[in-house]
Amino acid sequence: MNDASAVREASLGEIAFVFLKLGTVAFGGPAAHLAMMEEEFVRRRRWITEAEFLDRLGAANLIPGPSSTEVAIFIGQMKRGSQGLIVAGCCFIIPAAVLVSLIAWAYVRFGTLPRAEGLLYAIKPVVVAIVVQALGKLARTGLKTPLLALIAGLTVVLFLSGVSPIPTLAIAGLVSAASVGMKNRLMALTLFAPPGLLASLPIMLVAVTAVPFGLGRLFLSFLKIGSGVFGSGYVLLPFVQAEFVERLHWLTDKQLLDAVAVGQFTPGPVFTTATFIGFIVGGWFGAIVATAGIFLPGFLLVAASGPLIPRIRRSPVASAALDGVIAASLSLMAVVTWQLGKAALVDRLTLAIFVVSAALLLRLKINSAWLIVAAGITGWIVR
């Protein structure tokens, strides 16, 4: 199934439909998004191989921006070039951006957020089951040698010791590259250099002094943040607080926390927190401008780095470094899943939902989107 000869082609219409669907039902943050993408594109549709998926996952973790959204953009680029890149990314982002904008409108009008506890109460156990299943499949390909399994264990230790994700990924890549001999150190370092260089350029271009509110200033602020934030949307908080609360004084602390909450309980990219903030400070046009600013760096970086992945794979040293990054990425995904599991499996009902969901995924190969919908209805009724 994962052989390159079995890979199927995809039209732009198919890409648009599938990513619109994922953007509508992909609750649970980046780990859940990636698990659903693996199920959809590797197992069900066979658009890419598992090895190709893991390569894009590793690359997405090395460049600034929302990692799951960048994997979506990578997949679109692989299937239909620059057109697929734009269609996949936009269709994954748009459902969440529209929903968040509507919530922001209600928030401005009524001064409060809608209650979503019941919905999330039942959906979170399904998300844990989806991610656990995907991790089991990806680990068989990503941890293919004892050394990579050892690197994965080292990553967990480093991360739990307080080392941030990017240095952890870099260490994993360098350890793996060293195992095949670093005859040409420049070759190995190119795996890590482009993201830093590409990330610093937009930051230097937009590092300007504070000015009164304007759509241009809003766009540049989110462009700067999107160019420097690695990983998931959960790390946005300190960057947004520094920019919009402390420096520009456009938001209050309460509005910022409400924006983060909306990004967490809506489907799709957590970076749509920016959409909420844009609406709060600039209405509908502000929402559009903020969304464009936060996601644009991801599109540009994927477009620049996508063609490099096959070249990296042709180099033994760089390929080994990428393997190490992939092993570390899976470890980080496992740690996040463990943390999510502790927060999600809180009583007998949530444990039962998790067990039933895992059994249906493993035995019947049921589409995870249906489980998300069923769990949401269950949570709404129970709570």
N, C-alpha and C positions, 0 to 999 in steps of 0.2 A: 504493500500500500504506500509506503514511503519512498519507493523507488522513483527516481526522476522520470522514468518512462511512463509512470501512471499519473503524472500531474496533468490536471485538466485546465483548459483555457477558461477565461471569464470575460464576458462583455462588460462595457461600462455600466449598462443597465443593471446587470447582476450585481456588480460591485456596489452600486448605489443602493439597491434594495437591501442587500445583506447588512451593510454598515448602518443604514437607517434603522433596521431592526435591532441591531446590537446597541446602537446609541439610545434606543428607547427602553431596552430591558436590562442593560448591563449595570446592575446595582453592585455595590460592594467595594468600589475602589479598584486600583490598577491590578492587583493580584487576581481578582475575579474577572476583570476584563480580559486579561491575558489567557486565563483558563477557558473562557468562552470562545475566544478567537482560536485557540488550539483545537477545541472541539469542532468549531465551524469550518475552519479552513484546512486543517490537516486531516481530521478524521472523517468528517461528513462530506465535504465538497472536494477534498483532495486538490486544492488549488496550489499548495506548496508542500514540500516535504517537512518532516519534523526537524531535520538538520537545518534547513533554510529558516524555519521559524525561530529556532534557537539562535542562529547567527544574528537575526534581526533583533531578537530580544537583547542579546549581548551588546550590540551596537547602540540600541536605544538607551541602555543604561549608562552609556559613556558620553552621551551628548545632552546638553541642557534641554529642558522641556518635559512634558508629561510622557512618561515612558510607554504607557499602553496606547496612547494616541499616536505616538511615533511608530509603534509597531504596526498599527492600522495603516499609517501613511506608507510605511515600507512595503506592506503587502500590496497596496494599490499600485505602487511604483513597479513592483515586480511583475504584476499582471498586465498593466496597460500603460507603463511609462509615466510621463509627466501628467497626462490626463487622469490616469488611474490614481496617481498620488493626490491630486487635488480632490477628485471625487470621493475617494475613500476617507480622507481626513475630514472634509467638510460634512459628509453624511454621518460620520460618527459623532461630530461635534454638534450639529444643528439641532437634533431633538432635545438634547440637554439644554442648549442655549435658549431655545424657545420656551421650554418649561420654566427655566430659571427666570427668564424675563417676565413671564406671567406671574410667577410668585413674587418677584420684586415689585411689580405693579400693585399687587394686592397688599404687599407690605407697606408701600408708600401710602396707599389709600386708607388702609385700616390699622396700620401701626403694629402688626403682629404677624408671626409666622404660622402657617397651617400646622396642625398636629399630625405627625407621621410616625408616632411611636409604635402603634399596632402594626403598621405596614412593615417597618424595619425589624420588629421583634420576630416575625416569622420568616422574613426573607434572609436574614443573616445566617441562620443555620444552613439554608440551601447554598448560599455563597460559599460557606466553608466546605461543604461537600463537593462542590464544583471544583474548587481550587485543589483540594486534596487529590481528587481523581486526576486532574491535569498534571499535578506535580509527580504523581506516580509514573505517568506516561513519559513526561519530559525527562525525568531522572534516568530512565533507561538509555536514552540517547545522549543526554548531557553529561552524565557521570559514567563514561564508558571505560575508564581506566582506574586502577587503585589510586593513582596520583590525583586525579580529578576529584575522587571521593574524599581524599585527604584535604584537598584545597577547600572543598565544600564545608568540611568540618572546621577548618581553620577560619573560614569566613564567619561562621556562626559565633565562634569564640571572640573574634575581633569586634563584630557588631555588638554583641552583648556586653563587651568591655567598654563600649562607648566610642569606638572608632566610626566615623561617618561613612556612608556607603561608597562615595567616590574613591577615597584612599583604600578602602577595603577591596574594591574591584581592581584598582591598579595593582595592589599587592598580589592578588590572585593571578592576574595576567602575567606579571613579571615572574612569579614563582613557576608558573606553567611554562613560560618561554625559556626560563633557565634550564628546564629539564631536557631540552633538546639542544642546548648549547647556544650561547649568544655570540655567534661569530660576527654578526653585523648588528651592533646595538642600535644603530639608527633605525633599522628595519623594525625592530620591536617597539621602539619609542614612537614611531609614526602612528601606532594604534591609539596612543593616548594624547599625542600632541594636537591633532586637528580640533577635537572638541574644545580644548582650552583656548586655542587661538581663535576659533570661530566664535566662542562665547564672549571673549573679551572685546571683539570688534564692535558689536552692537552696544555693549556697555559703555565703551569709550565714546561712541558717537552720540549717545543720548544722555550722558552724564552732564546735565545742565542744571542751572540753579532753579530754585522754586519760583513759580510764577502763579498768578491767579488762575482760577479754573478755566480750562478751554479743552475742546475735543482733541486738539493737537497735543497738548501737554498730557492728557489722559492716555492717548495712544503711545506716546514715547515712554511714559512711566511703565506701562504694562509690557511694552517691547523690551525695556531694560530688565524687568523682572523675568519675563519669559526666556531671556537670553542667559540668565545666570542661575536659574533654579533647576537642580537635578532631581530626578526621581518622580515622586507622586505629588499630587496637589496638597497633601497634608503638610508639606514643608513651606507652603506659601505664607503662612501666618506671620513669621517674623519679617519677611520682605515687605509684605503689604502694610503691616503695622508701621514699619520704619518710613515707608514712602507716603502713605495716605493719612495716617493718624498723626505721626510725630513731625513730619517735614512739611507736608502740604496742608494739613489740618482740614481735609475734606471729609473725613469720617470720624465718628466717635468709636470708642472701644466696643460699645454694645453693637453698633452697626457692623463692625468688623467680625465679631463673634457670630452674629446672625448670618452674615455672608458665608462664613466657613461652614456653619450648620447646614445651610441650603445646599452647598456643594457636596456635603456628605450624604444627605438623604434623597438626592435626586440621582437618576441614572446617568451614565455617560461620564465624561472626564470631570474630575474634581476641580480642574482648572476653570470650570465655568463659575467658580466663585468670583472671578473677574467680571463676568457678565452681570452678576447681581450688583457688584460695586459700581460698575459703569452705569447701570440704571439708576441707582440711588443718587449719584452725583450728576448725571447728565441725561436722564430719561432714556427713551428708546434709542436715540442716536448714540448716547453714551454706552449703552449695552452693546451695540454693534461694534463701536470703535474699540472698546475694552477687550471684547472677544477676539477681534482681529489682532490686536497688539500682543496678547498673551500667547496666541497659538502660532503666529507668523514665524517666529524663530524655529519652531519645530519643523515646519514645512521646508524652510530653507536649509536647515541642517541635514534633514533626511535626503533632500535632493542632492546635496553636496557629498554626503558620505555613502549613499546607496551604491554607487558604482565602485567604491573602494572595497566592498566586502568580498567580491570574487577575487580581487587581486591579493587581499590579505590571505585568503584560503590557499593561494598558490605558493605562498611563502611558508616554509615549515616553522620558522620562528614566530612570525606574526600569527599564523594559524593556531599554534599552541597557545599564544597569549589570548586569543579570542576564546579558545576552549576553556581557559582558566576563568575568564570573565563570565562565561556562560555558567560554569559551575558555581561561581560566587553569586550570580544573579538568582539561580535556583535556591540557593541557601537563604538569601535575603527574602525571597518569596515565601519560603517555608517559615521563617521567623514571623513574618507579617501574618501568615495564616494561623500560626499558633496563638498570636496575640488576639486576632479576630475571633478565634475559637473560644478563648477564655471569656471574651465579652459577649459572645452570641449564645453559647450553650449554658443557659442560666437556670433551667428547670427541666422537668420531665418532658414537657411538650416540645421545647426547642431541641432536646436530645432526640426525641422521637422523629421530629421533622428531619434532622440531620441523618439519622440512620436510614429512614425510608428514602430520602433523596439519594444518598450514596448507593443504596441497593438498586434503585431504578436506573441510576446512571451506569452502574457497572454491569448489571444483568440485562436490562432491556434497551440500553443505549438510547434512552429517551432524550429529546432535545431539552437542554437546560432552560431555555426560555419558558417552556410550559411549566416547569417546576417553579420558576420565579413568579409567574402569574398566579399559580395555584397557592403558593405560600403567601403572597400578598393578600389574596382574598381571605385565606384562613386567618391571617393576623388581623385583618380589618374586622372580621366577625368576632373573633375572640376578645379583642381589646375595645 
